[in-house]
Amino acid sequence: MAQPRLGREDSFMATAYAQALRSTCSRRKVGAVIVDVSGNILSTGFNGVPEHHVHCIDAVVNVKEATRTTDQNAKMWAMLSDIARARPEGRMWTTETWKCGFMHLLGWQVQFCPSLDDTGPFPIGFKSSRLTKAEMSDLIEVIYEYGARHGVRWSEPHPDMEAA
């Protein structure tokens, strides 16, 4: 018994399927056939990336929490300047040293200066630019809390005070 001959559209679909098998995309294989009104195949093709480019399945995407904003950074440095000028507990530290002291209070540790809370030395040279938005928010709150306990006059009011 003879196999029935494929119809034109089925033949085009079979060609598209064969083209899909040539696809260089390892995630989604697609073939295509372009046909004119007379049923002549004008072109065939398949999806994929150009030669020497990374395939979508091979690309590495790192999703991580956003780092601190420039507004947060400006606020932190203004607050650190206010604290350095106030010299709480007689500490005549630079703004960078104050930043390291507050980061130490939040658990960032290494070595060097005596800590603000007498729990041991804290590191100098922290990079607050690596903090996430949430970590930077925590740092700003710790600075507010410390300043409030030591009578620091802020050049910019605390957001909770603005509403009052």
C-alpha positions in Angstrom: 0.0 0.0 0.0 1.5 3.3 -1.0 1.9 6.1 1.5 -0.4 9.1 0.8 1.4 12.0 -0.7 1.8 15.0 1.7 -0.3 18.0 1.0 1.4 21.3 0.2 0.9 22.8 3.7 2.0 19.6 5.5 5.1 19.6 3.3 5.9 23.2 4.3 5.3 22.3 7.9 7.6 19.3 7.6 10.3 21.6 6.1 9.8 24.1 9.0 10.1 21.2 11.5 13.4 20.1 9.8 14.7 23.6 10.0 13.8 23.7 13.7 16.1 20.7 14.2 19.0 22.9 12.9 18.3 25.6 15.5 21.3 26.7 17.6 19.1 27.7 20.5 19.1 25.1 23.2 16.0 26.5 24.9 13.4 27.0 22.1 13.9 25.5 18.6 12.0 27.3 15.8 12.0 26.7 12.1 10.4 28.8 9.4 9.4 28.5 5.7 8.5 31.5 3.5 6.3 30.6 0.5 5.0 32.8 -2.3 1.3 32.7 -3.5 2.2 30.0 -6.1 3.5 27.7 -3.4 7.2 28.1 -4.2 9.6 28.1 -1.2 11.4 31.4 -1.2 13.4 30.9 2.0 13.8 28.7 5.1 15.5 29.4 8.4 15.8 28.7 12.0 16.4 30.7 15.2 19.7 30.9 17.1 22.4 33.3 18.0 25.1 34.5 15.6 28.4 32.6 15.6 30.7 33.4 18.6 27.9 34.8 20.7 26.6 33.4 24.0 23.4 31.3 23.8 20.5 32.5 26.0 20.6 29.3 28.0 24.4 29.8 28.6 24.1 33.4 29.8 24.5 34.0 33.5 22.1 36.5 35.1 22.8 37.6 38.6 19.8 38.9 40.5 20.7 40.7 43.6 19.2 43.3 45.9 19.8 46.9 44.7 22.6 48.8 46.4 22.1 52.0 48.3 20.9 55.1 46.5 22.8 58.3 46.0 20.2 60.1 48.2 20.9 57.6 51.0 24.6 58.1 50.6 24.2 61.9 50.7 22.0 61.7 53.8 24.5 59.4 55.6 27.5 61.7 54.9 25.5 64.8 56.1 24.6 62.9 59.3 28.2 61.8 59.8 29.4 65.4 59.4 26.8 66.5 62.0 28.0 63.8 64.5 31.7 64.6 63.8 31.0 68.3 64.6 29.1 67.4 67.8 32.0 65.3 69.1 29.8 63.1 71.3 31.6 61.5 74.3 34.6 63.7 73.4 35.4 61.6 70.3 37.1 63.7 67.7 36.8 61.3 64.8 36.6 61.9 61.1 33.4 61.2 59.2 35.0 58.0 57.7 35.9 56.7 61.2 32.3 57.5 62.4 31.0 55.6 59.4 33.1 52.6 60.3 32.0 52.7 63.9 28.3 52.7 62.9 28.8 49.9 60.4 30.5 47.9 63.2 27.4 48.4 65.3 25.5 46.7 62.5 27.8 43.7 62.5 30.5 44.6 59.9 33.8 43.7 61.5 37.5 43.7 60.9 40.0 45.6 63.2 41.7 48.9 64.2 39.8 51.6 66.3 38.1 51.0 69.6 34.3 50.6 69.1 31.6 53.0 70.1 30.0 50.4 72.4 33.3 49.1 74.0 32.8 45.6 72.4 36.3 45.6 70.8 38.0 47.2 67.8 36.2 48.0 64.6 37.6 48.1 61.0 38.5 51.2 59.1 37.8 51.2 55.3 34.3 49.9 55.1 32.6 50.4 51.7 29.1 51.6 52.3 28.7 51.6 48.5 28.3 47.9 48.7 25.4 48.1 51.1 21.9 47.2 49.9 19.1 49.8 50.2 17.8 48.0 53.3 21.3 47.8 54.9 21.9 51.5 54.2 18.5 52.3 55.8 19.5 50.4 58.9 22.8 52.3 59.0 21.0 55.6 58.8 18.6 54.6 61.6 21.6 53.5 63.8 23.2 56.9 63.2 19.9 58.7 64.1 19.5 56.7 67.3 23.1 57.3 68.4 22.8 61.0 67.6 19.5 61.3 69.5 21.1 59.7 72.6 24.0 62.2 72.4 22.2 65.4 71.6 23.4 65.8 68.1 21.7 68.7 66.2 20.9 67.5 62.7 21.3 69.8 59.7 18.4 67.8 58.2 15.5 66.7 60.4 14.7 63.0 60.8 11.7 62.0 58.5 9.6 61.0 61.6 10.1 64.5 63.0 9.0 66.3 59.8 5.5 64.8 60.2 5.2 66.1 63.8 
